[in-house]
Amino acid sequence: MGTSSTLVSHGGVVSAGDIQTAQAGAFALQAGGNAVDAVVAAGFAAFVCEVALCGPLGGGVMVARLPEHGELAVDFFGRTPGLGGPKPKDLEFGEASIDFGVATQSFRVGRGAAALGLALPGLLEFHQRWGRLPLPLVAEPAVRLGREGFEVGPPMAYILKLISSIFAYTPESEALCLKDGRLPAAGERLFNSALGDVLEAVAANPRVLNDLLGDFALEFGPSKGGLVTERDIREMELSYLDPVKVKMRDWTMTTMPAPSSGGCLIALGLRLLEGIRERAEFLSADHLIEVALTQRLLLEVRTPEFDEQIHDSAFVRELLSDRKLLELRDCLGRPAAVHPDNPLGSTTQISVIDSEGGVIGMTLTNGEGCGRVLPGTGIQINNLLGEADINPRGFHTDPPGTHMATMMAPTIATHPGGDIAALGSGGSNRLRNAIMMTLCNLIEYGASPLDAVLAPRLHLEAAQDGFELNIEDADQQAGVLDQLREVFPRSTLFPGRNMFFGGVHSAFVLDGNVYGVGDPRRGGQSVLL
């Protein structure tokens, strides 16, 4: 597990959750591609070598700034299936438990846990609209990884072990993560030639996607215990959205709007933290206590109605207004109702900046996978309908066609002088705090890219009986932990830098130099050109 932070005077950068993912994106840039080619190439590779975190029929969100098209946000996450179809007589909705050491959590698996995930359709549409290279060339690294094998990094080996009970739901699923009948050790190679074949075929003829999706509707439809229908496939579409934008100092933050709740919360948190450098020294107790109190305010703001309210642009404008900021700063907040959280947060981030000013942050997820593979494809299907934290109203309660809510919120920050940051994170509800703290470190305190990402993090959880502060004990100043515990007596200390706090894989242009930081908390790596 490693990190990289290197600077050059020109070129591009790709940061991702696996070195092979980052290298695939860099391959596209070196071949003359743009940021879109790079993020598609990296996404295809992640489908293969980050199998525990994302997949072609999982979901994603993206924020981009493209030289000829401006800024945009894209929702290609999950859609609730079931349009025009009968309800299955016997919904296949099993259960598997994951032991996180400090807690055990149950996830739902089987065909009835599968949403309509738009990851592969999304990447294909992005490339068709804005890519430059031939699609077969873009897919080449992923095809090679599937057929010739990919090296399992330490974080992926750990995650595969963690969620092995879900992959073991069916023999076909389990085979995707076994080597010689056992879980792989870090450094060993796994193969997925079937997925390599699928990606090659789709790249050669994108219409093959229609056949793939037709098979998905057949195998995960009502007749077999799932909910996906042919009408779901016919009517699926990506959502191109106006991003949420806020100022912090002279920087402008561009992040995900609804159905992402994370973007609005990050934007609000950054507004609340603006000016903190005049109030507190970097990483001092005062700094970290204010960050924790800001997180507490965000927990109060996120009421059970919040995910619906943020679809109203007037509500978002009021939430981010000066009047609302003054109101929030005058209160400490109260415990908010929170939904069960996923301690893993099975997501991965890809950040790209090309030499022409194209900037993309993309976050992908497959949930934990539903334990079933689409026959003959090597594709583990998502379980987005089986995660309690993204189905807060209960399982299977949203009407068919609903654009599912997510916390994922890739973000781009730009400065009038030409500086750029592209970042995002995995980590369920911790990701908003990881992104918020990293940007605050960079913009408010002028931290280097590496220090901005690696600085110790906090995450405040709320429950009916109070708050608990999760503290990352990484190079803390003397006495800081004691002062944090005076304000938040209920606290959990995580030694070192821990996966729990997300993985902010990021790309930067600062003073004309290009930087990449892969967050070591989640095995991140960067490749610079």
Secondary structure, 3 states (H helix, E strand, C coil): CCCCCCCECCCCEEEECCHHHHHHHHHHHHCCCCHHHHHHHHHHHHHHHCCCCCCCCCEEEEEEEECCCEEEEEEECEECCCCCCCCCCCCCCEEEEEECCCCEEEEEECHHHCCEECHHHHHHHHHHHHCCCCHHHHHHHHHHHHHHCEECCHHHHHHHHHCHHHHCCCHHHHHCCCECCECCCCCCEECCHHHHHHHHHHHHCCCHHHHHHHHHHHHCCHHHCCCCCHHHHHHCCCEEECCEEEEECCEEEEECCCCEHHHHHHHHHHHHHCCHHHHCCCCCHHHHHHHHHHHHHHHHHCCCCHHHHCCCHHHHHHHCCHHHHHHHHCCCCCCCCCCCCCCCCCEEEEEEECCCCCEEEEEEECCCCCCCEECCCCEECCCHHHCHHHCCCCCCCCCCCCECCECCCCEEEECCCCCEEEECEECCCHHHHHHHHHHHHHHCCCCCHHHHHHCCCEEEEEECCEEEEEEEECCCCCCHHHHHHHHCCCEEEEECCCHHHCEECEEEEECCEEEEECCHHHCCEEEEC
